[in-house]
Amino acid sequence: MTDPKSDRPMRSGLKRVIDSRAAILDDARPKAVAQQRKRGRWAAREGIAALVDPERFVEYGGLVRHIALISVT
């Protein structure tokens, strides 16, 4: 994967963060979102988006992992 602002390859740590962020968004979880819809509910981020101003909301902790789940390489 290359950095979209240049032709240089993206650093592996940055790529890992971008991939991890993409994995927790609703687009990456279609089954979970469909299950919420079937129950007549919104996904969590949809509920937050309906309640707060998007320019003033910052999500913290979305990429937090318990130490037992982190593989040491």
N, C-alpha and C positions, 0 to 999 in steps of 0.2 A: 504494500500500500504506500502510495506517495502522499506527501503533504500537499493538500489542495492549493496552497499558496506558492508552492515552488515545485521544482522537478526532483527535489531531493527525496530519498526514501524517508519514511516516517520512523522515528525512534520506536523501538519495540515497547517501551514502557507507555508511551503515548498511545500507541495502537491498542494496547491492552486496556487502557482506560476508556478509549472510544468504543471498543467492542463490548466492554462490560456495561457501559451506559446504554448502548443500543439494546442489549439483552434484557434490560429491566423495563423498557418502554412497552406500551400496550401493543404496538405493531409486532413485537417479537413474541407476544403471548395471545395469539388468536383464540385458542381453546378457552383460556381463562376469561377473556373478555366475552366470548360467546356464552359461557356459563352464567356470567353476571347478567347479560341481556335476557337470557331465558328466565331468570328470576325477577326480571323487571327492575334491575338495579343498574347503576352506572359503575364503570371501573373507578378505582380510587382517584386517579389523576383527572378524570372527567368531573368528579364531584368537587375536587379542589379547584379546577378551572372555573366551575360555575360559581364558586364562592368568593374567589379572590381575583384581584387585578393581576394579570400575568406579568406586567412589568415590575410589580412589587413583591412577587412571590419567588423565593429561591429555595429549591429543595436541597437539604443537607442530609447526608447519611445514606443516600441511595446506593452507594457503592461500598458501604461498610460491610465487612465480613467478620465473622467470629474467628478467632485465632485458630480454633480447631479445624476450620474449613480451609485454611490457607496452607497450600503445600509449599514446603521449603525446598527450593532448588538450588 
